[in-house]
Amino acid sequence: MLDIKHNSRGFVPHGMSACAGCGMELVMRNILDVLGEDTIIIIPPGCAASFSGYGKETAIRIPGYQGNLENTAAGAVGVRAALNAMGNIHTTVVGFAGDGGTVDIGLQSLSGAMERRDRILYICYDNEAYMNTGIQASSSTPYLASTTTTPAGKPTGRKDLVQIAIAHDISYAATASVCNLTDLKKKVKKAKETDAMSLIHVHAPCPTGWRYKPAKTIEMARAAVQTGCWVLYEYENGKVTINYKPKKLAPIETYIEPQGRFKGLTIKQKEELQRYIVEYYNKYIRKLEFMA
């Protein structure tokens, strides 16, 4: 349990029931530090459900509700419409969902919100699987990662949420990571101030699902960026800015060796994963530079 003091972020003093080393908790703590109490939050079932509801385990004091897994964006749009009807244009409406509830079952309603340019902020905390229901693979689970539904390693790569958002040409979309909280907060501020649809996709390592020591969460997030497994960039009104580009990619072992979900890989598979990451990263950077 976390002993979180009540402050301007809207946390209550009881703490909340996230796992030790939870990347998602860091995301919530820091986005609310920027958004403040004049915020309404919609959270679906998932790991973040521990923030919503009733009782001492509820960790936030801002208004909001827990909807269904598939309709976080739709719920946020409805709240925004109600506020607009009352003449309230200052309250921030944010959807806060995991990768399963976003890139899988929630993608349809999110796509609709992006197509309409509804003025909501959507934040996806990405722990790369359905962590609260048994660590099943999601469309955001990376190539060769072991889950309960892909025990031999996922045979395909991940779905690219921000590129999907860019295809909708929304005003602001960005990736972020818990290894760089200054960058995360800066992007949340930009998204909050955007007078249209905005989206932030945050990499949030999960010690329970990835099977690493809880104290290594920031180390894991940083290694993902250094190896090219997670790229930090933002899309603002049609232009892309790459926020960080390693001078040289770190070997993939620095990222996967501490994680139990990659323990079953053979030497040949590790070599294949290294080739895959380098080729994908280089291709991705070239695409982003073309969009700059």
Secondary structure, 3 states (H helix, E strand, C coil): CCCCCCCCCCECCCCCCCCCCCHHHHHHHHHHHHHCCCEEEEECCCHHHHHCCCCCCCCECCCEEECCCCCHHHHHHHHHHHHHHCCCCCCEEEEEEECHHHHHCCHHHHHHHHHHCCCCEEEEEECCCEHHHCCECCCCCCCCCCCCCCCCCCCCCCCCHHHHHHHCCCCEEEEEECCCHHHHHHHHHHHHHCCCCEEEEEECCCHHHHCCCHHHHHHHHHHHHHHCCCCEEEEECCEEEEEECCCCCCCCHHHHCCCHHHCCCCHHHHHHHHHHHHHHHHHHHHHHHHHC
